[in-house]
């Protein structure tokens, strides 16, 4: 069973594939193999980004008095420690 790779590892490999494909020096079979691998990697990256987005939405969501969900809006600037 293959080890699950991190988002960063998948992106790095995807960048390598794109670079190789952009050269135009690949055979058709090699290009198709790289394309297939690239599609799998892009889907894995999209899935991880989607999961991260859901976690962020869950963290920002709060309940109002009547139980309905409302998103908190506030300054999310991590580099500015003072809140406006």
N, C-alpha and C positions, 0 to 999 in steps of 0.2 A: 504494500500500500504506500503510495507517495505521500510524503510529508506535506502538510498544508503550509503554503507559503504566505508571507505577509503581503499586505497591500503594496508596500514599497518594493519588495522583491518582484512581485508581479509587474509593477510599472517599469522597473528597470529592465526586465526581460522584454517587455513589450516595446520599449524604446530601442533595444538591440535589434529586435525583429524589424521594426520600421526602418531603421538605418540600413539593414541588409537588403530589404526590399526596394528601398529608394535607389540603390546602386544600379538596379536593372541587370545585374550580372548573374542572376539565378536562372536555373533551368525551370521549366514550367512545373515539374514535379516538386522541386524545392520550394518554389514560390507558393504553390498550393499548400504544402506542409507548413510553411511559416504562417501563411494566412489562417489556416485552421488553428494553429497554436495561438496566434494573435487574437482570434475571435474568442477562444476559451479564456484567455487571460483577461480580455476586456470585459467579458461577462462576470468573471470572478471579481474584478475590480469594481464593477458597477454594483454587484451584490454587497460588497463590503461598504461602499459609499452609501448605499441605500439603508443598510443596517445602522450605520453611524448617524444618518439623518433621522431615522426613527428614534434612536436613543436621545438625540438632541431635542427633538420635538417633545418627547416624553418628559425630559428634564425641565423644559420651559413651560409646559402646560400646567395650569393651576385650575382649581375648581372654584366656581363662584358660589354664592350663597344658595342659589337654586339648584346646584349640582351640575350645571352645564360647564363645559370646558371653555377656557379662555386662555389665550396665549399671553404670557407676560412680555411686555416690551420694555427693554431697558438697554442701556449702553453696554455692549459686550466687548468693548475695547480692552483687551488684556494687557496692553502696554501702558494704559493710563489708569493708575490705581485709584484716583479720586473719581467718585461718581458725580455726575452732573445733577 
